[in-house]
């Protein structure tokens, strides 16, 4: 039997202890009462600055900033990351996935702790051109997740490119740095122009992004070494994923933030599980990279044409399977359940006004809380996205091998 390293026990115990203590001492509410008034004042007093920016309103600027926001959104990264895995850049894909999950967790935790709404609309003009942006508008404002994610992911991508090409001291590094700064600046200005954030949201997102990026550049090699060759990896990550569903603050009013966290929590676990099964087959350092003679553009295109339908089918089937199995399993062991979205029959007060306002509620029962049921949507979403991620790194590459792709 594989031994369990002491650091894993200590790490998971520390998280579990924090969950219990923070719940008992009501840490979220105490932090919110201290921070929220100051942030709310800054958001309110920043409205004239937003209106000044929005005086530049033009259809071309609307289109530019909407496109940029979509390109650095969570759905875009979700679609982009499989392509990285299938292009042969496995380490970059793993790190971008884990970093995205980490950014999503940190950013959404802060949003829901502070619980300060986005700039008031009206007088601010809010542009939500896509369904994703309409959902984002339901979240709290501080920090700007788009800014935080852009700093971290574009910064890490630049670091990887320079390391991969061993050109840190060349003009390429300077050009890359300027491009990253330009993208971050455009995203920050765009979020204000679109009425999605105030200046304080963007500044805090920028500062948090720099801190998270600096931290990640310190630990990323250790994380990757652990995932591909560590001890007790799958069991450790399964427990960690479970605890992270509890180690999350409950906001004043329910928002989609916890749903996004649950999805990327599941993605991270699915990647870890799949890599543990297939690293030496499909993801080791010697696999062909795109643009090489072993992995040409036509072959890569065929991979995409085969892989995308495969992972979408897995996502659909896993959701249906989870909606069937989880309620039965939880009822069998005596856990009361409810569903806010996925299973209408379990939504007991669907016509109640409070239920309509809480349609995005997916928070797990906190220790020592008064909730009397478990929201099964959380488990369904986790299983669905874990299965999707597993299919990206295990099922799809196995099919590529069978088809000689």
Residue, then its C-alpha position, 0 to 999 in steps of 0.5 A: x500500500x502506498x504510504x501517505x507523506x506527512x506533509x500531505x496530512x498536515x496540509x489537508x488537516x490545516x485546510x480542514x481546521x481552517x474550514x471548521x474554525x472560520x465557520x465557528x468564528x464567522x470569519x467571513x462576516x467579520x472580514x466583510x464588515x471591516x472591508x465592505x464599507x471602504x470598498x463600497x465607498x470607492x466603487x461609488x466615488x469612482x462612478x464619475x471616472x467611469x462615466x468620463x471613460x464612457x463618454x468615448x462611447x463608439x460602436x468600434x470600441x464596444x466591439x473591441x472591448x467585448x471581443x477582448x473580454x471574450x478572449x480572456x474569459x473562462x469559456x475561452x480558456x476552457x476551449x483553449x486549454x485542450x488544444x494546448x494538451x493536444x499540441x504536445x505542450x503538456x507541461x504548459x497546458x497543465x500549469x495553465x489549467x492549475x493556475x487558472x483554477x487557482x486564480x478562479x478560486x482566489x478571485x472568487x473567494x475575495x469577490x464573495x467575502x467583500x460582496x460589493x456590487x459592480x458599478x450602479x447601472x444606471x447611471x453607468x452603461x453596462x455592455x453585456x454582449x454575450x451570455x457569459x458576460x450577462x452571467x459575469x454581471x451577476x457576480x460581485x465586482x472586486x477584484x476584476x477577474x478578467x484583469x487578475x486572470x490576464x496578468x497571471x496567464x499571459x505572464x506565465x505564457x510569456x515566462x514559458x515561451x522565453x524559457x522554452x526558447x531560452x531567450x530571456x535576455x534577447x529583444x524578444x523578452x522586451x517585446x513580449x513584456x510590452x505586449x503583455x502590459x498592453x493586453x493587461x492595460x486594454x483589458x483593464x480599460x475595457x472592463x471600466x469602459x463596458x461598465x463591468x468594473x470600477x477603477x478600484x476593482x481593476x487595481x486590486x485585480x492587477x495587484x492580486x494578479x502580480x502577487x499570484x503570478x509571483x507565487x506561482x512562478x516560485x512553486x510551479x515546478x514543484x506542483x508539476x513534479x508532484x502531479x506527474x511523479x509524486x506519491x498518493x497524488x490522486x487521493x490527495x487531490x480528491x480530498x483537496x478538491x472536496x475540502x475546497x468546496x467547503x473552504x469557500x465563503x458564502x456571499x451576502x447574495x448568491x452569485x455564479x462565482x461558486x459555480x465557476x469555482x466548482x467547475x474549475x475545481x473539477x477540471x483540476x482534479x480530472x487533469x490530475x487523475x488523467x495525467x496520473x493514468x497516461x503521463x508516460x503514454x501521451x504527456x511526457x516531455x518527448x511527445x511530438x510538438x506541433x509544427x514538428x514533422x511528427x505533428x504537422x498542422x493537418x494532423x493537429x487539425x484532425x486531432x481537434x476535429x476528433x477531440x472536440x466532439x469526444x470531450x463534448x459527448x463526455x461532458x453531456x453523458x457525464x452530466x446525465x449520469x451524475x444527475x441520475x446516480x448522485x441523488x440515488x447515492x445521497x438518498x441511500x446514505x440518508x443525506x437530504x438533498x436539493x437542486x437549484x438548477x439541474x433537477x427541477x423535481x428537487x427544487x421545492x420552492x421554484x415559485x418562491x421569490x426568494x428561490x428565484x433570487x437564489x437560482x445560482x445558489x450552489x453552496x455546500x453545507x458549512x460546518x455548524x451552519x443551519x442549512x438542512x440539505x446538500x445542493x446536489x448541483x455542486x456534485x453534478x457540476x464537479x463530476x461533469x467537469x472532472x470527466x470533461x478534463x479526464x477526457x481531454x488528457x486520457x480518452x481523446x489522446x487514446x483515440x488519437x493513438x488508435x487513429x495514428x494521429 
